[in-house]
Amino acid sequence: MEKRDLNVSFYKAGNGGVSNRITLPRKWVSDMGISENEKSVEVTYNEETKTITIVKKK
């Protein structure tokens, strides 16, 4: 398992709302089999443990 400390980016959208993003290391994305042609993922947020899980959709 590899662990990295990443930052969440916040930016103001055109309608005045605020959105955010996390940039994942390319190595991780490639290792998961995610590509420009196969980019669908399922993201789960667990409120109890405050964790986010990302899984490539099959």
MORAFEN-V668194 format. One record per residue. PHI is phi in degrees with one decimal (999 if undefined). OMEGA is omega as a letter, one per 30 degrees, with the letter a starting at -180 (* if undefined). NEAR is the number of other C-alpha atoms within 12 Angstrom. Layout:
PHI:OMEGA:NEAR
PHI:OMEGA:NEAR
//
This chain:
999:l:4
-111.6:a:8
-125.4:l:8
-136.9:l:10
-91.0:a:10
-119.7:l:11
-104.8:l:12
-93.6:l:12
-92.0:l:13
-115.3:l:13
-145.7:a:14
-88.5:l:12
-79.5:a:10
-60.7:a:8
-89.3:l:8
94.9:l:8
-76.7:l:10
-110.5:l:12
-118.5:l:14
-144.3:l:13
-147.4:l:13
-126.5:l:15
-91.8:a:16
-92.1:l:20
-59.6:a:17
-55.8:l:13
-57.6:a:13
-65.6:a:19
-62.3:l:20
-63.1:a:15
-62.1:l:14
-79.4:a:20
82.3:l:19
-89.6:a:23
-138.9:l:17
-63.5:l:10
-88.2:l:7
-123.9:a:14
-116.9:a:17
-78.5:l:17
-130.8:l:17
-110.6:a:14
-113.9:a:13
-121.4:l:14
-114.8:l:13
-100.8:a:11
-66.3:a:9
-69.8:a:7
-96.8:a:9
56.8:a:9
-121.2:l:11
-113.1:l:14
-119.5:l:14
-118.1:l:20
-131.2:l:19
-69.1:l:20
-76.3:a:14
-93.6:*:11
//
